[in-house]
Amino acid sequence: MAFWQWSGGGADAGHVVVCVHGLSRQGRDFDVLARTLAPHARIACPDVVGRGHSDWLADPQGYQLPVYAADMLALLAQLHAEFPIHTLDWVGTSMGGLIGLLLAGQPGLPLPAPVRRLVLNDVGPALEWDALVRIGQYLGAPLIFASEAQAADALWQISSSFGPHTREQWLALSRPMLRPAPQGGFRLHYDPAIAVPFRSIQPQDAADGEALLWQLYGQVSARTLLLRGAQSDLLSPATAERMTGCGPRAQLVQFEGVGHAPTLVDPAQVEVVRRFLLDADAP
């Protein structure tokens, strides 16, 4: 598993912030946030297996949350061996937030330090079925693009719910999503087989998973920040509201004009996360 590590001069290397991306994304999504946090802490942004520069699995059924969580435990053990971790924070967008729930919601796991602060970016224990169907319609499609610009335009068609971005911001988010295609042009970075287990999910599977995730959420002791795109189709207002009243009683911040999911590129979004993770008096 590849990962991107950021640390500025004078940063506290024992304070680690792990930033984990969504289902079809990769670790470079957090470049802007990582640059903001790096003067203060060590930032690790993994490419979850099957994505980015990480290896692809021989068995597509391995593309599931328990495997991802185990990989993160291995990453944290490696980081801890390099320099002892005394403070551990987690920022997870969509799938990355669910991985964070698996780790923060199971007190017996061999973490080098308990998760102190948890940022769940547009995700919760209950996921809206229609949004899962929408994602499944494009996930794993064998797309080839003639140029970076064409790829950026195509990615915007399926990701416009991310909210307003300048052309420069969107190109910066799109370039790490591309790899040279054998036949020329560019393809997407991830293994198309990540779609195999995702598309096999049935409504009853989702309901069973939801019950487990609520149980895990109830066991989270970390101070929790819940970010939501105000127009999100994955995280409903009802689920977000419930999350503020149970378990860690998440602090809820919503961003207008954004659906699923905030990219944490906009300065206002970055500042909310920065303040929550680094300000001692943050609520």
C-alpha atoms as one frame of an Amber mdcrd trajectory, in Angstrom:
protein
   0.000   0.000   0.000   1.450   3.323  -1.086   0.977   6.413   1.047   1.868
  10.077   0.893   3.545  11.548   3.955   3.695  15.243   4.778   5.607  16.946
   7.580   6.863  20.505   7.849   9.732  21.968   9.765   8.953  22.078  13.454
   6.019  19.703  13.094   5.252  17.362  15.971   6.144  13.997  14.429   4.372
  12.195  17.273   1.068  13.773  16.259  -0.183  11.841  13.235  -3.211  12.718
  11.133  -4.332   9.966   8.770  -6.433  11.171   5.827  -8.299   8.476   3.885
 -10.139   9.019   0.618 -13.424   7.855  -0.842 -14.339   4.744  -2.816 -12.862
   5.602  -6.227 -10.409   8.308  -5.173  -6.770   8.319  -3.931  -4.552   9.918
  -1.324  -3.593  13.006  -3.320  -7.133  14.291  -2.747  -5.800  15.697   0.530
  -2.895  17.739  -0.853  -4.429  21.087   0.109  -5.441  19.981   3.596  -2.109
  18.225   4.161  -0.129  21.349   3.260  -2.159  23.272   5.833  -1.671  20.702
   8.601   1.941  19.677   7.857   3.632  22.505   9.803   1.975  21.130  12.939
   1.807  17.323  12.576   2.821  14.339  10.478   0.189  13.692   7.802  -0.262
  10.277   6.144  -2.528   9.992   3.101  -2.712   6.362   1.925  -3.806   5.077
  -1.453  -6.206   2.374  -0.306  -5.345  -0.953  -1.947  -6.502  -1.092  -5.574
  -6.180   2.678  -5.935  -3.501   5.216  -6.794  -0.012   3.744  -6.578  -1.013
   0.784  -4.403  -1.100  -2.795  -5.655  -4.238  -4.403  -7.043  -5.664  -7.496
  -5.365  -5.808 -10.856  -7.138  -9.186 -11.568  -5.515 -11.680  -8.705  -5.960
 -13.629  -9.875  -2.903 -10.808  -8.413  -0.823 -11.963  -4.915  -1.732 -13.985
  -4.526   1.447 -13.804  -2.540   4.678 -12.274  -5.210   6.969  -9.276  -5.592
   4.632  -8.864  -1.833   4.364  -8.967  -1.464   8.144  -6.326  -4.184   8.571
  -4.104  -2.377   6.065  -4.447   0.837   8.070  -3.396  -0.954  11.252  -0.266
  -2.115   9.418   0.409   1.427   8.188   0.017   2.852  11.697   2.357   0.204
  13.102   4.976   1.197  10.518   4.591   4.907  11.254   4.793   4.202  14.993
   8.010   2.211  14.503   9.548   5.099  12.567   8.654   7.650  15.257   6.386
   6.907  18.233   2.820   8.186  17.842   1.411   9.910  20.927  -1.592  11.623
  19.288  -3.677  10.081  16.488  -6.349  11.884  14.481  -8.373  10.609  11.520
  -9.937  12.409   8.550 -12.067  10.154   6.359 -14.069  11.072   3.280 -16.960
   8.703   2.558 -15.330   5.225   2.489 -12.360   6.641   4.410 -14.752   7.695
   7.157 -16.220   4.200   7.382 -12.698   2.787   7.730 -12.163   5.293  10.527
 -15.344   4.084  12.235 -14.053   0.510  12.160 -10.848   1.583  13.888 -12.192
   4.178  16.333 -15.254   2.104  17.234 -13.383  -1.035  18.357 -11.486  -0.250
  21.575  -9.528  -3.512  21.573  -7.658  -2.923  18.314  -3.843  -2.598  18.453
  -3.668   1.103  17.616  -0.458   2.901  18.672  -2.683   5.509  20.347  -6.457
   5.908  20.622  -8.094   8.024  17.933  -8.312  11.444  19.602 -10.291  13.387
  16.987 -12.317  11.897  14.154 -13.518  13.788  11.080 -16.272  12.030   9.130
 -16.654  13.735   5.772 -20.172  13.228   4.406 -20.619   9.717   5.714 -22.344
   7.971   8.592 -23.654   4.578   9.658 -26.716   4.887   7.390 -26.096   5.345
   3.656 -28.892   6.223   1.266 -29.610   3.324  -1.121 -30.297   5.539  -4.157
 -26.867   7.132  -3.794 -25.199   3.717  -3.662 -27.012   2.777  -6.870 -25.869
   6.026  -8.499 -22.241   5.357  -7.594 -22.474   1.785  -8.866 -23.532   3.024
 -12.292 -20.147   4.581 -13.039 -17.784   2.657 -10.757 -15.377   0.466 -12.735
 -16.396   1.700 -16.189 -13.510   1.130 -18.695 -12.990   4.759 -19.653 -10.157
   6.024 -21.868  -9.430   9.737 -22.242  -7.470  11.438 -25.011  -6.086  14.152
 -22.732  -5.970  15.353 -19.144  -8.437  18.106 -20.012 -10.919  15.632 -21.488
 -10.533  13.420 -18.429 -11.134  16.360 -16.090 -14.308  17.243 -17.982 -15.550
  13.651 -17.832 -14.787  13.354 -14.128 -16.671  16.584 -13.499 -19.768  15.074
 -15.122 -19.892  12.390 -12.440 -18.502  14.528  -9.615 -20.249  17.888  -9.968
 -21.875  17.220  -6.590 -18.452  18.017  -5.074 -19.486  21.664  -5.370 -17.905
  24.718  -7.000 -14.233  24.492  -7.981 -12.045  26.670 -10.142 -10.636  25.044
 -13.276  -7.197  25.014 -11.648  -8.522  23.323  -8.512 -10.346  20.669 -10.521
  -7.335  19.894 -12.720  -5.198  19.513  -9.582  -7.719  17.007  -8.181  -8.026
  15.186 -11.522  -4.386  14.677 -12.543  -3.581  12.130  -9.785  -6.680  10.192
 -10.877  -5.077   9.328 -14.240  -2.589   6.764 -15.501  -1.217   6.253 -19.035
  -3.342   3.751 -20.944  -1.570   0.943 -22.875  -3.367   1.955 -26.075  -2.545
   5.636 -25.591  -4.301   8.380 -23.708  -5.254   8.001 -20.075  -7.261   5.642
 -17.879  -8.463   5.989 -14.320  -6.027   5.029 -11.568  -8.021   2.309  -9.820
  -8.578  -1.393 -10.375 -11.980  -1.723 -12.112 -12.550  -4.822  -9.959 -13.232
  -2.646  -6.913 -16.741  -2.531  -8.372 -17.253  -6.307  -8.018 -18.087  -6.503
  -4.283 -19.720  -3.071  -4.362 -22.222  -4.097  -7.026 -23.038  -7.310  -5.209
 -24.471  -5.389  -2.225 -28.193  -5.962  -1.790 -30.592  -3.846   0.304 -30.561
  -6.435   3.100 -26.749  -6.399   3.140 -26.848  -2.624   3.474 -29.331  -2.873
   6.346 -27.169  -5.418   8.174 -24.098  -3.260   7.669 -25.955  -0.216   8.944
 -26.810  -1.948  12.218 -23.140  -2.840  12.766 -21.960   0.662  11.900 -24.376
   2.252  14.365 -23.005  -0.090  17.017 -19.446   0.955  16.168 -20.422   4.625
  16.146 -21.860   4.212  19.619 -18.482   2.958  20.842 -16.438   5.865  19.451
 -14.761   7.856  22.228 -12.965  10.321  19.944 -14.247  13.868  19.695 -16.026
  13.783  16.345 -16.666  16.334  13.606 -19.280  15.465  10.984 -19.032  17.359
   7.702 -21.979  17.241   5.328 -22.642  18.647   1.910 -26.015  20.318   2.362
 -27.214  18.678  -0.869 -25.659  15.260  -0.157 -27.621  12.269  -1.433 -25.527
   9.770   0.564 -25.750  11.209   4.083 -29.318  12.241   4.846 -30.221  15.151
   7.140 -31.958  12.668   9.453 -28.845  10.496   9.784 -26.638  13.530  10.378
 -29.007  14.800  13.061 -29.105  11.406  14.770 -25.303  11.364  14.841 -25.257
  14.600  16.822 -27.374  13.034  19.562 -25.817   9.618  20.143 -22.400   8.000
  20.479 -19.710  10.695  20.355 -22.398  13.334  19.634 -20.677  14.673  16.556
 -20.364  18.369  15.928 -22.151  18.930  12.593 -20.959  21.442   9.990 -22.790
  21.683   6.665 -21.569  23.318   3.463 -24.129  24.925   1.184 -23.919  24.327
  -2.552 -22.148  20.983  -2.022 -23.426  17.432  -2.312 -21.431  14.250  -1.843
 -18.747  15.017  -0.863 -16.853  18.170   0.204 -13.334  17.946  -1.269 -11.639
  19.941   1.522 -10.023  22.184  -1.072 -12.086  25.306  -0.439 -10.356  27.474
   2.208 -13.502  27.619   4.336 -13.739  23.811   4.428 -10.030  23.464   5.196
 -10.277  25.970   8.046 -13.096  24.034   9.723 -10.954  20.884   9.769  -7.771
  22.711  10.745  -9.442  24.386  13.695 -11.039  21.135  14.893  -7.754  19.200
  14.767  -5.259  21.808  15.921  -6.956  24.411  18.099  -6.835  23.375  21.744
 -10.084  25.201  22.473 -11.944  23.866  19.421 -15.442  22.641  20.372
